[in-house]
Amino acid sequence: MSDGTHMYFNTLRTDLPDIVLPTDPEYKEIAKAHLAFKAQQVKLEQSANEAKSAAPITDADTLELRSIFESDDQLLLPETDPYEVAVFVGNLNYVRKAPSAVCVPSTIQQVQLAVKWALSKNVHLTVKNGGHSYAGYCLNKGGLMLDMCRFKKVSINDAGTEVTIQGGCIWNDVYDSLKGRNLSNIIVGGQCPTVGVSGFTLGGGLSPFTRSYGLGIDNVLEMTVVTADGELLTLTRNETDTERRDLFWALCGGGGGNFAILLEFKSKVHSLRDPYAKVVCGPLSWDLSAPETRSQFEAAMKVFNDTVWPNELTVDAIWRYVGGKLMGEMTTIYNGNMKQCLEVIAPLLQFNPVNKLAEMGWHDWVVIEQGFDVKSPVYHTHASFIFGQGGITPEVTKAIITLVEDSTKLLNGRGKSHVLWDMAGGVDKDVSRDATPYYWRDGVYIANFKLQWMHPTMRPDMLKFMKRVRDTLNPYSLRGNASYVNYIDGAREDWQYAYYGENYSRLQQIKERWDPTNFFHFEQSIELPGFRKIPAPIYSNAPPKSLPPVFDTITHTSPVVFESDTTDIEPVVEVPDKESAAPEVTLLDQIAAIWDAFELPDPEKLWNLEDSEPSLEKVLMVLGGERVQATL
């Protein structure tokens, strides 16, 4: 986070406080010499062709954009401080993934004009809200980024039953709007206050109050969007037109950046169960470095897993090192008072956790999620898993402990890892699988493994270890691969089914109707029907020039050459000669190539800043210099 003057980030050292500076002496223990290193170059003909077709933003284009965004603080160009702030997302794997310009609209008309301009110029446009995308999907290379940060209004109706939230808000903006009002009011939002409301909601919206009031998407009443052709639409749950109803359905869980730009939405406001607007929050903790307390934690986890808990109770869990000790924590959020909470969790308290529960107002608990902050300049990657009721078995608990221990040994003081889950279920499970694109309604534990490291030379080991994480935990997840799109995982195989299950084909059909040129696209965006990226491109700056024909029932195992735009021909499949065939390109190869293209190659430039507390401006100046060097 930033206090306006200095830059802080979550520590990579397990024996230090969460918030430290990148220039702290501990970091300088890392060898300064940058090892001669270059990741295996993945050369995919499809990627090369798509990159060549990208339309760069020219000087003439900049003049045209200036006619839409007349103010200097609305059209941000490289090598300026406002631009550097706008494109900074914290993950050093994507430092050089930089758009040619950033537009900051302040009116609906400007959003529409920007979309129409980019469409006419074949320029890649992406949208940034909170900037929390784990894979940097709000960024693009050489295109136009729309920063929605000026769409910040929040209003609650007189009855206190509905809230209208503009799409540029982060959850802090929304929670601040409740101050001075009825403290019992609760909006189904994120626990981390810096997460953008748009991405949170469009991806499903898992909240500490999901068990009581459903996912964020279950509470949305209305959405106002700009579509891929620049049309302004307001959609509701009660649409009578089939196509408009389909678009509303797709937006409620079909993932951010796929169908339209969210300008604002209306959502339900609920009342907390306690008449005095109290909740109970805090961790129950066990020291896993000691055999006795580890066995108590494992026993508590078994009881927790074997019990069906009331909807008022949400228990998130996290495994992490604190002060050199591996800790297992159950973060408890109870929609009620302390007396009720203690009665409910009595079966867990018998295992002697360190109890730091406290009764408080909900807004006193909202804190930045440990381990990932968009103001944290670190290399990081993530993998997510969705487990069902009873899915955190003793085998899973032990596997998670082992993974955290082994990753910490692998990092050897040069990074950190942790595993957490957010708890779902409750009223969420009563919604049918096809009511929204969010398919995993029987999911109860939405888990996320986070890995952070300090230097790009560590990348091969990090990728290999994360593959081990997926191979270990996937078999225990729903259908063997269920994953949460808001914990997006760029290295997940079969992400289409992992995120959306059997709802994916319907999302493709809606994509074809509302975005037939694939204007909104990124590495894991909803694909047009019949079109599968085989292999997936490393990076695409532009939508395809024409649509491929539809072959819904064909699974391609090698590149397909489409000889025409008709739909009544058989695909021509290239079968390479076995002796001359190139080595198979794996998904990990592709991720490595993406990071090779976009990562910060010399983090020592950050660590070696002379200031003991470098300003945000100095940190961004280093990162901006790397972007300039990459274009020379």
N, C-alpha and C positions, 0 to 999 in steps of 0.2 A: 504494500500500500504506500501511499505518498502523503506526507503531511503538508504538501505544497512546496516544500523546499528540498527534501531529501527522499531518496529512493530506498525502500526496504523490501525484503522478500523473505519468504519462508525458508528457513535454513535447510541445507542439505545434510548438516551434521546432526547426528542423533543425540549428541551430548550437549547441545546448545539450545537456547530458547528458540521458539518457532520463528521469531522475527529477528533477522540479523542483516548486516550489510554485505554486499558482494566483495568488499575490500577488507573484511576482517582478517587478521593474521592467519587464522586457521586455514583459510583458503589458499594461502600462499605456500602451504606445504606441498601443493600440487606441483609437479615438475613443470618448469616454465617452457621447456623446449617443446615445440609442437612437433610430434612425431610425424615422419613422412607417412602420410596416410591418404588414401583416396578409395572410396567405396567402389565396389565392382560396378562398372558402367553398364547399365541396361539399355540396349539400343532396340527400341521397338519401332518398326516401320510405321505402325498406326499412329504412335505418339508423335513421331517426327512430322508426318503429314498434317496432323491436326495442328501442331505448333506452327507450321508454315502458313496455315490458313488463317491464323489469328490476325486481327486487324489492329495494329498499334495505334495509339493516340498520337496524332501529329500536332504540329504547332497550329495548323489551321483548325483542327478539332478543338484545341484549347480555346481558341477565339470563339468558336461556336458555343462551347460550354459556358464561356464567360457571359454570353447573352442570356443564359438561363440562371446562372449563379453569379450575380454581378458583384457581390461583396467578396473581399479578400478572405474573409473568414468562412466563406462557403465553398470556394474552389481552392483546394489545398494541393500544392504541387511539391514534388520531391525536393529535398535539400532545404526544406523550411521546417521550423520547429512545430507548427501545428500539424503538418503532415506526419511527422515522426510520431507525435502523440497518437494520432488517429490510427496508424497502422501497427502500433505496438500491441501485441497480444501476449507477451511474456514468454512464449515457447521459443527458445533459441533454435529449434529445428526449422522455423519458418521466417527467420529474419529477412531473408532475401526474396521472399515471396511478396512482391510489392507491386501494387497497382500503379499505373501511370498518373492517375489523379484520384483525389478523394473529393466527393461532393457532399456537402452538408445541407440538405434541404430544410427549409423552415415552413414550407407550405405544401399542401397536397398537390397543387399544380406543378411544383418543381419536381416532385417525385415522378409524376406522370411524364413530364417532359424529358426527364433523365432516362426513363425506360424507353420511350419512343426514340430518343436520340441514339442510345446504345443499340437498339434493335435495327435502326436504319443503317448504322455504321458497322454492324457485325462486331461490336466491341463487347467483350465479356464483362458483365456487371454482377457484382456480388453485394450483399447487404451485411452491415455490421450493426449489432445492437449492443450487447454487453461485452462482446469480444471473448467469451469463454469457450469458444469452439476448441475442443481438445486437438483437432487436426488442422486448425487454421483455416477452416472452410469459409470464413467470412472474408478472407483475403483472396486475391488473384494475382497473376503475374502479367503485368502490362496492360491491364484493363482499367475498369472504373469501379471504385468502391463507393457505395452509398452509406454514409454514416448517419444513422437515424437519431442521433443524440439530442436533437432539438425537439423531438416529439415527446414531451415530458409531462403532459397534463394528466391529472388524476382527479376524478370527481365521483362522489357518492350521491345517489338520489336521496330525496328528503325522507323516504321511508327507511333508508338504511339497508335496503335489500339488494341493490345492484351497484356495482362500481364500473366506471368507464375508464380504461387505461390506454394511453397512447403507446404505440409500439416502440418508442425510443426509451421508455422507462427501464430502469433496473428496479429490483424489488425494494431497494432502499427508498426509492421515490414513492412507491406505493405504500409502504409501511409508515413513512413519515406523514403521509396524508391522513392517516388514522389518528395521529396525535391530537389530543384535545377533543376527540369525539367519543362515542360510546366504546369503552375499552373492551366490551364483549365482542365487538365486530372482529371477524376473522375472514381473511381472504385466502383461498387455497393457492399459496405461493411458495417460493423457494426459501430454504433456510439460509442460504448464502445471499447476502443483500446486494452483491455486485453482479449477480446473474441477470441477464436481460430477460424481460418478461416475454418477448416475442419468441425467442428460441425455446425457452422453458415451456411455453404453452403449446407451440406448434408441434413439439416433440412428445407431448403427453402431459407433462406437468406433475411429476412425483413430489409430494409434499409431506411434511410431518403430520399433516391433517388429512391425508388421503384416506386413511382407515376410517375417519369420522365422516368425511364429506366428499370423497371421491378424488379422482385426478383433476388437474386443472382443466383438461378438455371436457370433463363431465359437467363443469360448471359454466362453460362459455355459452352465452345467450346470443351473441351477435358479433360479427367481424366486419370491419371495413378494410378493403384491400385494393391494391393496384395490381392488375393482372399483367401477363407477359406482353400484351399489346398496348398497355398503358391505360386500360379501361378502369374506371373507378366503380367498385361494387360494394354494396352493403348487404351482407348475407345473414340469415337467421336460421334457427333450428326448424322453423316452420315454413321453409321455402316450398312452394307448390310446383315450381319449375324443376324438372328432374335434373338438368345439368347444373343449375345453381345449388340445388340440394346436394349433389355429388361433390361440388367444390367445397361447400361448407364441411361435409364429412371428411374430405381429404385434408383440409387444413387442421382439423381437430385431431392431430396425432400423426400426420403424414410427414413430419419433419420440417425444420426451417429451411428456407431457401429453395423449395421445390416447385411451388405453384404460383405464388404471388408475394407481394410485399405487404406485410401487416401494418396498417396505419393506426388502428385502435380496435379494442374489443370490449364488450360488456361481459361481466361475470357476476355470479351470485355472491352475496355477502352472507356469511353464516354467523351464528352466535355461539360463543364458547359455552360448554356445558355448566361451568361453575357460575352461579349468580353474581359472584364478586369478580368475575373475569380473571380468575387465577388458573395457571397451569403449573405443572411440576416438571422441572427440567434438570438435567445433570447426569453425570456418568456414574456407573458402577464399575469399579476397576479391579483387576487382578494382575499381580506381578507374575508373568509367565517364565521369568528367569529362575524362579524357585520351584522345585518339584512339588511341594505341598500346595502352594497357591495355584500352580498350573493344573493340578488334578482337580482342585475346587472349581476352577474356571471351566474345565472340560465337563465336569458334572453339571454345573449350572447351564452350560450350553445345551446339554442333552435334555435337561428339564425344559428349558426354553423351547427347544425344537419340538418336543413331544406335546406341548401344550397349545391349545387354541385360546388365544388371548382376546379380551374384550376390545371392541373397536376404539375405545378411548385411549388405549395404550399403543404407543409407537416406540419400538426399541431399535435404534440404529446401532450397529456394532463397528468397531474399528480395531484392527491389530496394527501396532506401530511400536517403534522404539522411542522411549523417552528417557533421557539421561543415561543412555547405555543399557537400559533394561527393556525387554520386550513386554509390552503391556497388552492385555485384552480388556476392552472397555465396551460396556453396553450403555449407549447414550439414550437415556429415557426421556420421553416427552409424553406427559399424561394430560389428557383433556379433562381436568377436574382438579380437586384439591389434594393436599398432602395425605390426609387421612384415607381417602379413597385409594390413592396411589399405593400407599404402603400395604393396604389390605390385598390389592391385586398382585403386587410383586413379591409378596411374602415367600413364595416358593423359591425365589432367586436369592433373597437375603439370607437364607439359611446357609449359603455357601461363603459367607463372610467377605463380601466385597468391600473395598474402600468406597463408602457411600458419600457422594457429594450432591445429592439431590436437594433442590430448594424450590419453594413455592414462590412464584413471581408472575408478573405480567408477561405475556408472550413477547412483546417487543423488547423486553430486557434480555431475552435469550438469543435473539437473532445475531449471529456472529459469522465472521468469514470462515468458511470451511477450511480446516487445516489441510495443508499440503498442496493446494492449488489456488493461486491468486493471479489474476491477469497482470498484476504489477510485479510478478516474480520472474526475473530473467534467468531461467533454467531450461535445460533440455528435459522434456518429459514425454511420456507416452502412457497409454491406458488400455485396459481390456475390461469388458463388462460381461456379467453373467446374471441370468434371472433364474432363481431357484423357487420351487413350489413349496407348499405347506409340508413341513417335515423334511425339507431338503437340506437343512444344515445338520447333517448326521455327524456322529463322532468322527467318521472317516473324513468328512469335509473339513471339520474343525482342525483335525490334525494336519491335513494337507495344507490348509491355509497357514498354520503356524510354521510348518516346514518351509513353505515358499517365502514367507517374510524373513525367516532366519537365514535361508540360503541366499536370498537377494541382498541382504545386509552384508553377508560375508563377501559376496561378489563385488559389491560397491566399495567395500573396504575404506569407509570414511569419505568416499568421493561422491556421495549421493545418499538418497534415502528412498524407502518404499513404504507403502502401507496398503492394507486391504480394508475396505469398509463395505457395509451394506446399508441401504435405506429400506425400511420396512413398508410394504404395501399390504394388500389384502383388505380385510374389513369390508366396507360397502363397495369397494372397488371390484371385488370378485363377483358381485351380483350383476355386473354389466356384461352383456354378451360380447363374444369375441369380435363380431362384425359390426357392433354398434359404432365403433370408431376404428381408425387404422391401428390403434394400439391393441395388439393381438393377445398379449400375455396376461389376461385377466386372472389367471390362476397363479400368477407369480406373486410371491410374498416377500422374497429377499432380492433386492436389486443391487447386486454386488459390483464393485469396481476395484481393480488392482491398479495402483498408480506407482510409476517408477520414474524417479528423477535422477539425473546424473550431471556431471560437471564439465565433461570434455567430449568433443565429437569422436575422439579415438576410442571411446568406450562403446560406441554405437553397435558394433557387431555382437558384443556380449549382451547388450541390452535387448537387441532383437531376438537373439537365441533364447534368452531367459523368458521373454514374454511369450514366445512360442511354447515354452515349457508350461507357463502359467495356463495358457489356453488349453493345451493338451491335457493338463491335470484336472482343470475344473469344468471344462465343457461337458464331459460325460455325466456330471451331476446336475447340470442345468436342464430346464424344460426342453424336451425334444432334442437334447444333446447340443443345442447351440443358441438358445434364446439369449438375446442381448438388448440393451436399452439404447435407443437411438440418441438420446441426449447425453449418454456416455459414449459417444461415437468412437469407434475403433477402426482406424484405417487399415489395419492388418487382418481384419476378421474375414475368414472365408465365408462365402454364401451369406453376405450381409443382408441381402434382400429378404431372405426368409428369417434370418436371425433377428432383424428389427421388426418386420411386419407380418411374419407368418403367412397364412393363406390370404391375407388382405392385400398382398403386394400386387397381384394381377389387376385388381380393381383400381389401385393407385395408378398403375400404368395406363389404364384406359382413360382415367380422368386427366392424367398428364397429356395424353394425346389430344384430348378435346380442348384443354385450356392452355397448353403450351406446346403446340405441334412442332415448333422449330427448336425445342429444347433450349430456349433462351435462358431459363434458370437452370444452371448445371454446375456440378462440382464432382469430385472424385467418387462420391457415394450418393449422388442424387438419383431420384426416381428415373428409371430408364423408360424410353418409349416402348410400346409393345413390340415384342419380337427382336428387340435390339439388346444384345448383351455385349459388353466390352470384353472381347476375348482376344488377347489378354487385356485387362483394364489398362487404359493409358496412364502413363506416369503423370501427365499433366495436360490438360486441354484448355486452351485459351478461347476457343470459339465453338459455337454450336455446329453440328454437322451441316454441310451445304445442302443436303437433301435427305429425306427420310429413307431409311432402309425398308425393304418390304417386310411384311409381317409373317413370321414363321413361329407361331406360338408353341407348337408341339415339338420343335426340333431342339435338341441339345447339341451345341457345336463343341467339338473338342479341339478344333484347330481354326485358324483364321478363315473367314468366309469372304469371298469376293462376290459382291452384288453387281450383276451385270446390267441391271436396268432398275427403274423405279416401279415396275409392275409387280403385282402380288401373285401372279399365277405361274411363276417359274420356280424350278427347283434351285436351291442354292448350289453354287459351285464351291466345293470344299477343296482347298489346297492340301494335298498330302505330301509332305516333304520326304525326300529320299532319306532312308534311315541313316545311311553312312554320312550324309552331308548335313543332317539336321543339326541346328544349333541347340545348345543345352537348354533345357526347359527353364523358362523364366518364372520364378516363384513370386508369390505376393510379397514375401519378405525382401526379395531383390528389388521389387518396385518401390517399396517403402524406403529402402536404403537409397535408391536413386533419387527419390523426392527430397529426402533430407540432404543428400549430397549437393543437390541443386540449390537448396534454400537455407541451409543451416548457417549459423555463425561459425566460421572456421577457426577463429582465434579468440576464445573467451578470455585469454590472458589480458586482452586489451581492456576488458572491464575490471579484472581483478587488480591490474597494475595502475589504475588511476591513482594519482598522488593523494587525493583527498581521502581522509578516513571515512567521511560520509559524503560520497559523491552526490551531486544533485541529480534529479531526474533528467534535467537538460543535458548533463554530461554523459549520462548513460545512453540517452537516445542519440546523442551526437556520434558516439562510437558505432552504434547500430546503423545509423544513417550513412556513415562513412563506408561501412561494409556493403550497403546496397549500391552506393555509387561505384565502388570498385567492381562489383559484379557486372555492371553494365559497360565497363570500359573494354 
